[in-house]
Amino acid sequence: MSTIGVPGLILIVLAALLLFGPSKLPELGRAAGRTLKEFKDSVSGITEEKKDASDPPRETDRKS
């Protein structure tokens, strides 16, 4: 599997510039960043829930 490289990256940026225009690119970048952050937060939450569920209860967690 090959990598994109600098020429491929330049081609992708130019294509995006032609398709969306210079005024829309910052907006699209912010939306993509928010989406990735939301995804990361939700995945982090799921892994924390699994970790908490697999931990045995401690003495301080038990009710008498």
C-alpha positions as CSV (number, residue, x, y, z in Angstrom):
1,M,0.0,0.0,0.0
2,S,1.5,3.3,-1.0
3,T,1.2,6.7,0.7
4,I,-0.3,9.8,-0.9
5,G,2.9,11.9,-0.7
6,V,3.3,15.6,-1.3
7,P,2.1,15.7,-5.0
8,G,-1.0,13.8,-4.1
9,L,-1.8,16.0,-1.2
10,I,-1.3,19.2,-3.3
11,L,-3.7,17.7,-5.9
12,I,-6.3,17.0,-3.2
13,V,-6.1,20.5,-1.8
14,L,-6.4,22.0,-5.3
15,A,-9.4,19.9,-6.1
16,A,-11.1,20.9,-2.8
17,L,-10.3,24.5,-3.5
18,L,-11.9,24.2,-7.0
19,L,-15.0,22.3,-5.7
20,F,-15.8,24.4,-2.7
21,G,-14.1,27.7,-3.2
22,P,-11.8,29.6,-0.8
23,S,-14.7,30.9,1.4
24,K,-16.1,27.5,2.2
25,L,-12.8,25.6,3.1
26,P,-12.4,27.1,6.6
27,E,-16.0,26.2,7.3
28,L,-15.5,22.6,6.1
29,G,-12.3,22.3,8.2
30,R,-14.1,23.4,11.3
31,A,-17.0,21.0,10.7
32,A,-14.5,18.1,10.1
33,G,-12.6,19.0,13.3
34,R,-15.8,19.1,15.4
35,T,-16.9,15.7,13.9
36,L,-13.6,14.1,14.7
37,K,-13.6,15.6,18.3
38,E,-17.1,14.3,18.9
39,F,-16.1,10.8,17.6
40,K,-13.1,10.8,19.8
41,D,-15.1,11.8,22.8
42,S,-17.7,9.1,22.3
43,V,-15.1,6.4,21.7
44,S,-13.3,7.5,24.8
45,G,-16.6,7.3,26.8
46,I,-17.3,3.8,25.6
47,T,-13.9,2.6,26.5
48,E,-14.2,4.2,30.0
49,E,-17.6,2.5,30.5
50,K,-16.1,-0.9,29.5
51,K,-13.2,-0.4,31.8
52,D,-15.4,0.6,34.7
53,A,-17.7,-2.4,34.1
54,S,-14.8,-4.9,34.1
55,D,-13.2,-3.5,37.4
56,P,-14.2,-5.5,40.5
57,P,-15.9,-3.4,43.2
58,R,-13.6,-2.0,45.8
59,E,-14.3,-2.1,49.6
60,T,-15.2,1.6,49.6
61,D,-17.8,1.0,46.8
62,R,-19.7,-1.7,48.6
63,K,-22.7,-0.8,50.8
64,S,-23.0,-2.4,54.2
